[in-house]
Amino acid sequence: MDSRLEASLVAESGTLRDAMAALDRGARQIALAVDPDGRLAGVVTDGDLRRALLAGATLDDPLAPRLSRQFVAVRAADGRAEALDLMRARRVGAVPVLDEAGRPVALHLLHEFIQPLDRPNWAVVMAGGQGTRLRPLTESIPKPMLQVAGRPILERIVLHLVGHGIRRIYLSVNYLGHVIEDHFGDGSAFGARIEYLREVEPLDTAGSLALLPDPPTDPILVMNGDLVTSADLGGLLDAHAASGAVATVGVRRYLHTVPFGCVERDGDRIVRLDEKPTLVRDINSGIYALSPAIVARVPAGRASTMPEVLEAALDRGDRVGAFEVEGDWIDVGQREQLDRARSGA
């Protein structure tokens, strides 16, 4: 059990003094009262205790009558997004995470969601493409600087990275790179330290990793620069760290409905009919977590792609993980996708 969570626990049979001690130990402004079997019986906040004392209670009074027993909680299997939605909807600052037996195993805090801790990980955003499929829009502006809802796509990516605690960001630039550099500068206006990997010749979706001035000591996040997304980047890095993989690929479920009735046959004999079936595949989202070892293997001085890097890892027998990307995700590669992103559809 997390030591901070354990510090926030108090026995349901305890006193107000015991609850105040738990609040002080856990430093989370909430204490979790558990029954003799360790199940969550109720919660009490520092505000609850203040009001009880102002109403004439003493520190030696029993805690049980002062507990809030209509608390909100999430299951261990629920994600951070569900917990955040619940906290916002119920206007609470903390939500316990319970196992199947009702015992607390974690505690989600709203302020930690909104103000994530700084991460040591770097990010590299591939922003050097020419965007030929979007011409004439990209004749004088690089594709990542096209605007969606009044803000350049690349600026949205930078702010999203900073929002997940990633503050050292490398932008890989080539085509009209000066437009990007003029906009972001050193990154201080965006809450980040931004540096540039300048491609003399186009290096595709992985080659510029060999231009990093220093080898990373922690896993790095790599993203395509034309994504409009609300992906849980912190969750991807956490999943990568826990998996032992050399690389973790953000994947997304893609559904395609065949507009015709399909048949399966054995020679000239039909064995099955399938009317307008929906095919389901996992697609590469263009978001990756890479361990330092795999970054070091990217060849210098020539173009290379992320699929090539990942296939080489698989050929070596390395573990390559997958992390499902939820929420908004649009790859702005063609005018249709750009229009979709701009319309909010």
CORGI-V659143 format. One record per helix or strand. SS is the DSSP state (a for helix, b for strand). FROM is the first residue (numbers start at 1). TO is the last residue. If there is no record, write none. Layout:
# CORGI-V659143
ss: [SS,SS]
from: [FROM,FROM]
to: [TO,TO]
This chain:
# CORGI-V659143
ss: [a,b,b,a,b,b,a,b,a,b,b,a,b,b,a,b,a,a,b,b,a,b,a,a,b,a,b,b,a,b,b,b,b,a,a,b,b,a]
from: [3,9,15,16,30,39,46,62,64,68,73,80,94,103,110,119,132,143,147,151,153,166,177,188,193,207,220,227,233,247,261,269,278,292,306,320,329,335]
to: [7,11,15,26,34,45,54,62,66,68,75,90,98,109,114,126,134,145,148,152,163,173,184,190,198,211,224,229,243,257,266,275,290,296,315,324,331,343]
